[in-house]
Amino acid sequence: MHELIHAEWCKSSYSDGEGDCIEASNDIPGLVSIRDSKYPYSSRMHFPTPTWRAFTHALRSGALTRPGAEASLTPVRG
């Protein structure tokens, strides 16, 4: 995705000011790209814009649980 070399990245509005957040770019029509702000040159995820909108809508509407709000996890031993 050479188009992302000059992408404009926006930090999440949930950023804690410590750099622990994600950044998103929608510079490529029809695609939303996500990266970890701590590792900007590492792996990135890419989603079709309608898929990303459905995901963020589900988070806002409460259809999905936000991280940290889930029930306690049980360790899995394997």
C-alpha positions in Angstrom: 0.0 0.0 0.0 2.4 2.6 -1.2 -0.4 5.2 -1.0 0.0 5.2 2.8 3.5 6.6 2.8 2.1 10.1 2.8 -1.1 9.3 4.7 -2.4 11.7 7.3 -3.0 9.8 10.5 -5.5 10.9 13.2 -5.2 9.8 16.8 -8.2 8.2 18.5 -10.3 10.6 20.6 -9.9 8.1 23.4 -6.1 8.6 23.5 -4.8 9.0 27.0 -2.1 11.5 26.1 0.6 8.9 26.8 0.7 7.6 23.2 -1.4 4.5 24.0 -3.9 4.7 21.2 -4.6 3.8 17.6 -4.4 6.1 14.7 -6.6 6.0 11.6 -6.2 7.2 8.0 -8.9 7.3 5.3 -6.6 8.8 2.6 -7.4 5.9 0.2 -11.0 6.1 -1.0 -13.1 3.2 0.3 -10.5 2.1 2.8 -9.7 2.9 6.5 -6.3 2.0 7.7 -5.4 1.5 11.4 -2.0 1.5 13.2 -0.7 1.5 16.7 0.7 5.0 17.6 3.6 3.4 19.6 4.8 1.5 16.5 3.8 3.6 13.5 6.0 1.7 11.0 4.9 -1.7 12.1 1.9 -3.7 10.9 -1.3 -1.9 9.9 -4.8 -3.2 9.4 -7.0 -2.1 6.5 -10.8 -2.3 6.4 -13.3 -1.4 3.7 -15.0 1.8 4.8 -18.5 0.3 5.2 -17.0 -2.5 7.5 -15.2 0.1 9.7 -18.4 2.2 9.9 -20.4 -0.8 11.0 -17.8 -1.7 13.6 -17.6 1.8 15.1 -21.4 2.0 15.0 -21.7 -1.3 16.9 -19.3 0.0 19.6 -21.2 3.3 20.0 -24.6 1.6 20.2 -23.4 -0.8 22.8 -23.8 -3.9 20.6 -20.2 -4.7 21.3 -18.5 -4.5 24.7 -15.6 -2.0 24.9 -12.3 -3.3 26.1 -12.0 -3.1 29.9 -15.8 -3.4 30.3 -15.9 -7.1 29.7 -16.4 -9.8 32.4 -13.3 -11.1 34.1 -11.4 -13.6 32.0 -10.6 -17.2 33.0 -7.1 -18.3 32.2 -6.8 -21.1 29.7 -4.2 -23.7 30.2 -3.1 -25.6 27.2 
